[in-house]
Amino acid sequence: MIRKREPRWQTAAERARVAAELIEEAESLTETSTIASPADVVRDGLPPPITVQLPMPPIASPNDATADPAAGPPAPPTLDDALVADPDNVALRLERGARLAADAHYTAAQLDYEHALRVEPTHGEALTGLGVVLSRRGLWSEAVPQLRRASEVEPGRAAAWYYLGEALNRLDHLSDALGAYERAVELEPRNVKALYGLGIVLDRLNRPDEATRMYRRSREAAGT
């Protein structure tokens, strides 16, 4: 039986478009900052306090003479509360930074990551997080040193290499972007976004056959 040959994508734009649509479809199936009062949040449009599961303070006994019977149950603690008590806690800074970034409060998240790095200047997760939020703000030139440093202090962190490749590509540093994406794929061979980014850079370097292979690999990885 003669099999019908699959049509070849003729242009870089078509290859990128088809790969992006397939990845988006597959993913759809699977998947400043200061301690502000409520009035400050409303007035300045700041991100709301972030709640977190922390140990609750002991509830006063009914026989406790200092207990106020009219008082209701204590309010749940927040990450903001925890950081007021322990402002240099890197783990809490990273958690709040990640939550703020997920809600697109990039400037507030940046302040948390920067604070964490003042405490631990070579913290790989904090460097990567800072690089990502700078990228999301469009500050690609500022993001590159942070992401490059993250890949140096933790060379096995695939996310740092991927986001470094993304920032370098945006700055048209194609050879360096290619190397960063390739390293991300070495660490995580089925990293859909890194494979797709690698295809984009190869297309921009006028290497269409290699780009097509990367797009195909990204599509296959997204389908698993």
Number of C-alpha atoms within 10 A of each C-alpha: 3 4 5 6 6 6 6 9 13 9 11 18 12 12 20 19 13 15 21 17 12 18 21 13 14 17 13 9 9 9 5 15 18 14 16 16 12 11 10 14 14 12 9 10 9 19 18 15 19 14 14 16 9 11 8 10 9 7 9 12 9 10 7 8 9 9 12 10 9 6 7 7 7 10 7 13 17 15 19 22 16 16 16 13 10 12 15 17 15 21 11 19 26 22 17 24 28 22 15 23 20 12 11 15 19 24 17 19 28 25 17 29 26 19 19 26 21 13 12 14 12 16 18 22 20 28 27 27 27 30 30 27 26 22 22 16 15 13 14 21 15 14 25 23 14 22 29 21 19 27 24 15 15 18 16 16 19 21 22 30 29 27 28 32 31 26 27 22 23 15 13 13 13 19 14 14 26 22 16 27 31 20 22 28 20 14 16 16 15 18 20 22 22 28 26 25 25 30 30 25 23 22 20 15 13 12 14 20 11 14 25 22 15 22 27 19 20 26 25 15 17 20 15 8
